[in-house]
Amino acid sequence: MSDATDTKAEPILAEMRGSVAVWTINRPDRMNSLSRDLLLAFGKLARAAAADEKVRAIVITGSGDKAFCAGADLKERQGMSENDIRVQVDLYRSELGPLDRSPKPVIAAINGVALGGGLELALVCDMRVAAPHAVLGLPETTLGIIPGAGGTQRLPRILGEARAKEMILLGRRLTAIEALNWGLINRLTPTGKNVAEDAVEWIDAIANGAPLAQASALEAIDRSFDTTLELGMELEKVSYDKVLVSEDRREALAAFGEKRKPVFRGK
Protein backbone atom coordinates (compact mmCIF):
# COMPACT_ATOMS: atom_id res chain seq x y z
CA MET A 1 0.00 0.00 0.00
CA SER A 2 1.39 3.42 -0.92
CA ASP A 3 1.79 6.30 1.48
CA ALA A 4 -0.91 8.24 -0.36
CA THR A 5 -3.39 5.42 0.05
CA ASP A 6 -2.48 5.03 3.69
CA THR A 7 -3.22 8.69 4.46
CA LYS A 8 -6.67 8.36 2.90
CA ALA A 9 -7.62 5.14 4.67
CA GLU A 10 -9.66 5.24 7.84
CA PRO A 11 -7.23 4.50 10.68
CA ILE A 12 -9.90 2.49 12.52
CA LEU A 13 -12.70 0.39 11.03
CA ALA A 14 -15.68 0.52 13.38
CA GLU A 15 -18.62 -1.89 13.33
CA MET A 16 -21.31 -3.13 15.69
CA ARG A 17 -21.73 -6.81 16.46
CA GLY A 18 -24.95 -6.78 18.40
CA SER A 19 -24.32 -4.43 21.30
CA VAL A 20 -20.53 -4.75 21.05
CA ALA A 21 -18.53 -2.12 19.19
CA VAL A 22 -15.59 -3.72 17.37
CA TRP A 23 -12.79 -1.34 16.39
CA THR A 24 -10.10 -2.67 14.07
CA ILE A 25 -6.86 -0.74 13.67
CA ASN A 26 -6.53 -0.39 9.91
CA ARG A 27 -2.81 0.13 9.31
CA PRO A 28 -1.51 -3.34 8.37
CA ASP A 29 1.28 -1.93 6.19
CA ARG A 30 2.63 -0.16 9.32
CA MET A 31 2.05 -3.11 11.66
CA ASN A 32 -0.97 -1.16 13.00
CA SER A 33 1.41 1.31 14.63
CA LEU A 34 0.21 4.37 16.54
CA SER A 35 0.14 7.43 14.31
CA ARG A 36 -1.26 10.83 15.24
CA ASP A 37 -4.38 10.21 13.15
CA LEU A 38 -4.91 6.84 14.82
CA LEU A 39 -4.68 8.33 18.31
CA LEU A 40 -7.15 11.07 17.40
CA ALA A 41 -9.51 8.45 15.96
CA PHE A 42 -9.42 6.48 19.21
CA GLY A 43 -10.27 9.58 21.20
CA LYS A 44 -13.19 10.45 18.92
CA LEU A 45 -14.64 6.94 18.96
CA ALA A 46 -14.21 6.50 22.72
CA ARG A 47 -15.97 9.77 23.54
CA ALA A 48 -18.87 8.90 21.23
CA ALA A 49 -19.19 5.34 22.59
CA ALA A 50 -19.34 6.56 26.18
CA ALA A 51 -22.53 8.46 25.37
CA ASP A 52 -24.08 5.82 23.07
CA GLU A 53 -26.64 3.65 24.89
CA LYS A 54 -26.49 1.05 22.09
CA VAL A 55 -22.86 0.26 22.95
CA ARG A 56 -22.53 -2.16 25.87
CA ALA A 57 -18.86 -3.07 25.37
CA ILE A 58 -15.89 -2.32 23.10
CA VAL A 59 -13.47 -4.78 21.51
CA ILE A 60 -10.25 -3.42 20.00
CA THR A 61 -8.18 -5.49 17.59
CA GLY A 62 -5.77 -5.07 14.68
CA SER A 63 -6.12 -5.84 10.99
CA GLY A 64 -4.38 -8.95 9.71
CA ASP A 65 -2.81 -11.63 11.87
CA LYS A 66 0.69 -10.22 12.40
CA ALA A 67 0.19 -7.24 14.68
CA PHE A 68 -2.29 -5.93 17.19
CA CYS A 69 -0.15 -2.81 17.38
CA ALA A 70 3.63 -2.66 17.08
CA GLY A 71 3.93 0.62 19.00
CA ALA A 72 4.78 4.11 17.79
CA ASP A 73 4.91 4.80 14.06
CA LEU A 74 8.68 5.20 13.77
CA LYS A 75 8.48 6.38 10.17
CA GLU A 76 6.23 9.24 11.28
CA ARG A 77 8.60 10.02 14.15
CA GLN A 78 11.65 10.33 11.90
CA GLY A 79 10.59 13.85 10.95
CA MET A 80 9.70 14.93 14.49
CA SER A 81 11.67 17.19 16.78
CA GLU A 82 12.00 16.36 20.47
CA ASN A 83 9.19 18.80 21.22
CA ASP A 84 7.02 17.22 18.51
CA ILE A 85 7.49 13.87 20.25
CA ARG A 86 6.47 15.40 23.58
CA VAL A 87 3.26 16.60 21.93
CA GLN A 88 2.70 13.11 20.50
CA VAL A 89 3.18 11.51 23.92
CA ASP A 90 0.62 13.94 25.32
CA LEU A 91 -1.82 12.65 22.68
CA TYR A 92 -1.42 9.15 24.12
CA ARG A 93 -2.79 10.46 27.38
CA SER A 94 -5.49 12.78 26.04
CA GLU A 95 -6.83 10.44 23.33
CA LEU A 96 -6.43 7.07 25.04
CA GLY A 97 -7.62 8.54 28.34
CA PRO A 98 -11.30 8.31 27.31
CA LEU A 99 -10.78 4.56 26.76
CA ASP A 100 -9.21 4.22 30.19
CA ARG A 101 -12.15 6.03 31.77
CA SER A 102 -14.83 4.45 29.59
CA PRO A 103 -18.00 3.39 31.45
CA LYS A 104 -18.28 0.58 28.89
CA PRO A 105 -15.95 -2.41 29.41
CA VAL A 106 -13.09 -2.36 26.89
CA ILE A 107 -11.43 -5.58 25.76
CA ALA A 108 -8.23 -5.89 23.74
CA ALA A 109 -8.33 -8.72 21.20
CA ILE A 110 -4.59 -9.14 20.62
CA ASN A 111 -4.21 -10.74 17.21
CA GLY A 112 -0.41 -10.54 16.93
CA VAL A 113 2.48 -8.57 18.36
CA ALA A 114 1.67 -5.94 20.99
CA LEU A 115 4.87 -4.07 21.65
CA GLY A 116 5.66 -0.72 23.26
CA GLY A 117 2.71 1.60 22.78
CA GLY A 118 0.77 -1.35 21.41
CA LEU A 119 0.96 -3.17 24.73
CA GLU A 120 0.25 0.11 26.51
CA LEU A 121 -2.93 0.39 24.42
CA ALA A 122 -3.88 -3.11 25.57
CA LEU A 123 -3.13 -2.13 29.18
CA VAL A 124 -5.61 0.75 28.89
CA CYS A 125 -8.29 -1.89 28.25
CA ASP A 126 -10.13 -3.60 31.10
CA MET A 127 -9.37 -7.12 29.89
CA ARG A 128 -7.20 -8.78 27.27
CA VAL A 129 -7.72 -11.79 25.00
CA ALA A 130 -4.81 -13.00 22.87
CA ALA A 131 -4.20 -15.30 19.92
CA PRO A 132 -1.75 -18.17 20.55
CA HIS A 133 0.94 -16.54 18.37
CA ALA A 134 0.73 -13.13 20.08
CA VAL A 135 3.89 -11.59 21.58
CA LEU A 136 3.69 -8.88 24.25
CA GLY A 137 6.44 -6.60 25.50
CA LEU A 138 7.69 -3.14 26.46
CA PRO A 139 11.12 -2.88 24.78
CA GLU A 140 11.58 0.87 25.27
CA THR A 141 14.54 0.73 27.68
CA THR A 142 16.51 -1.27 25.08
CA LEU A 143 16.00 1.72 22.76
CA GLY A 144 17.19 4.29 25.28
CA ILE A 145 13.75 5.51 26.40
CA ILE A 146 10.99 4.35 28.74
CA PRO A 147 7.32 3.52 28.18
CA GLY A 148 5.54 6.85 27.74
CA ALA A 149 1.87 5.92 27.43
CA GLY A 150 1.27 4.64 30.94
CA GLY A 151 3.22 1.39 30.84
CA THR A 152 5.27 2.13 33.95
CA GLN A 153 2.05 2.83 35.87
CA ARG A 154 -0.44 0.27 34.56
CA LEU A 155 1.82 -2.77 34.20
CA PRO A 156 2.76 -2.91 37.94
CA ARG A 157 -0.92 -2.61 38.85
CA ILE A 158 -1.66 -5.70 36.76
CA LEU A 159 1.46 -7.84 37.27
CA GLY A 160 2.95 -6.50 40.49
CA GLU A 161 6.23 -4.62 40.91
CA ALA A 162 8.69 -7.48 40.37
CA ARG A 163 7.18 -8.82 37.15
CA ALA A 164 6.70 -5.31 35.74
CA LYS A 165 10.34 -4.44 36.41
CA GLU A 166 11.43 -7.67 34.78
CA MET A 167 9.50 -6.88 31.61
CA ILE A 168 10.50 -3.22 31.43
CA LEU A 169 14.15 -3.32 32.56
CA LEU A 170 15.02 -6.46 30.58
CA GLY A 171 12.85 -5.54 27.63
CA ARG A 172 11.42 -9.02 28.01
CA ARG A 173 8.85 -10.21 25.51
CA LEU A 174 6.22 -12.72 26.58
CA THR A 175 4.53 -15.39 24.50
CA ALA A 176 0.77 -15.62 24.80
CA ILE A 177 1.09 -18.64 27.09
CA GLU A 178 3.53 -16.79 29.35
CA ALA A 179 1.26 -13.74 29.37
CA LEU A 180 -1.67 -15.93 30.45
CA ASN A 181 0.38 -17.55 33.21
CA TRP A 182 1.57 -14.15 34.43
CA GLY A 183 -1.95 -12.73 34.46
CA LEU A 184 -1.23 -10.18 31.74
CA ILE A 185 -4.02 -11.59 29.57
CA ASN A 186 -7.34 -13.01 30.71
CA ARG A 187 -7.95 -15.53 27.96
CA LEU A 188 -6.07 -17.43 25.27
CA THR A 189 -8.08 -17.83 22.07
CA PRO A 190 -8.23 -21.42 20.78
CA THR A 191 -5.91 -22.14 17.86
CA GLY A 192 -7.51 -21.41 14.51
CA LYS A 193 -10.22 -19.12 15.88
CA ASN A 194 -10.41 -15.41 15.12
CA VAL A 195 -9.43 -13.56 18.29
CA ALA A 196 -11.93 -10.71 17.85
CA GLU A 197 -14.80 -13.14 17.32
CA ASP A 198 -13.64 -15.13 20.33
CA ALA A 199 -13.55 -11.97 22.45
CA VAL A 200 -17.07 -10.96 21.40
CA GLU A 201 -18.39 -14.42 22.29
CA TRP A 202 -16.47 -14.48 25.57
CA ILE A 203 -18.00 -11.21 26.79
CA ASP A 204 -21.59 -12.22 26.01
CA ALA A 205 -22.41 -11.80 29.71
CA ILE A 206 -21.31 -8.18 29.43
CA ALA A 207 -23.12 -7.51 26.14
CA ASN A 208 -26.36 -8.82 27.63
CA GLY A 209 -25.72 -7.68 31.19
CA ALA A 210 -26.69 -4.68 33.29
CA PRO A 211 -24.75 -1.68 31.93
CA LEU A 212 -25.30 0.55 34.96
CA ALA A 213 -23.98 -2.15 37.26
CA GLN A 214 -20.97 -2.75 35.02
CA ALA A 215 -20.16 0.96 34.81
CA SER A 216 -20.48 1.32 38.58
CA ALA A 217 -18.27 -1.72 39.17
CA LEU A 218 -15.60 -0.33 36.84
CA GLU A 219 -15.76 3.01 38.62
CA ALA A 220 -15.36 1.40 42.04
CA ILE A 221 -12.47 -0.83 40.93
CA ASP A 222 -10.62 2.03 39.23
CA ARG A 223 -10.95 4.22 42.31
CA SER A 224 -9.43 1.52 44.50
CA PHE A 225 -5.95 2.18 43.10
CA ASP A 226 -5.93 5.81 44.20
CA THR A 227 -6.94 5.60 47.84
CA THR A 228 -6.88 3.69 51.11
CA LEU A 229 -9.06 0.63 51.67
CA GLU A 230 -11.22 2.56 54.13
CA LEU A 231 -11.95 5.39 51.71
CA GLY A 232 -12.29 2.89 48.88
CA MET A 233 -15.08 1.16 50.78
CA GLU A 234 -16.89 4.50 51.07
CA LEU A 235 -16.45 5.12 47.34
CA GLU A 236 -17.78 1.63 46.63
CA LYS A 237 -20.88 2.53 48.63
CA VAL A 238 -21.44 5.59 46.42
CA SER A 239 -21.17 3.42 43.30
CA TYR A 240 -23.49 0.81 44.82
CA ASP A 241 -26.15 3.42 45.56
CA LYS A 242 -26.27 4.28 41.86
CA VAL A 243 -27.47 0.79 40.96
CA LEU A 244 -29.59 0.28 44.05
CA VAL A 245 -32.24 2.65 42.69
CA SER A 246 -32.01 1.48 39.07
CA GLU A 247 -34.76 -0.12 37.01
CA ASP A 248 -32.25 -2.82 36.02
CA ARG A 249 -31.99 -3.99 39.63
CA ARG A 250 -35.77 -4.28 39.92
CA GLU A 251 -35.88 -6.10 36.58
CA ALA A 252 -33.29 -8.60 37.83
CA LEU A 253 -35.38 -9.34 40.92
CA ALA A 254 -38.55 -9.71 38.85
CA ALA A 255 -36.81 -12.02 36.38
CA PHE A 256 -35.51 -14.17 39.24
CA GLY A 257 -39.01 -14.51 40.67
CA GLU A 258 -40.48 -15.31 37.26
CA LYS A 259 -37.65 -17.75 36.40
CA ARG A 260 -36.66 -15.97 33.20
CA LYS A 261 -33.61 -14.17 31.85
CA PRO A 262 -33.56 -10.45 32.75
CA VAL A 263 -33.74 -7.79 30.06
CA PHE A 264 -31.48 -4.92 31.08
CA ARG A 265 -32.03 -1.47 29.59
CA GLY A 266 -29.38 0.57 31.31
CA LYS A 267 -31.84 2.58 33.37
Buried (B, 14 or more C-beta within 10 A) or exposed (E): EEEEEBEEBEBBEBEEBEBBBBBBBBBBBBBBBBBBBBBBBBBBBBBEBBEEEEBBBBBBBBBBBBBBBBBBBEEBEEEBEEEEBEEBEEBBEEBBBBBBEBBBBBBBBBBBBBBBBBBBBBBBBBBBBBBBBBBBBBBBBEEEEEBBBBBBEBBBEBBEEEBBBBBBEEBBBBBBEBBBEBEBBBBBBEEEEBBBBBBBBBBEEBBBBBBBBBBBBBBBEEBBEEEEEEEBEEBBEEBEEBBEEBEBBEBBEEBEEEEEEBEBEBE
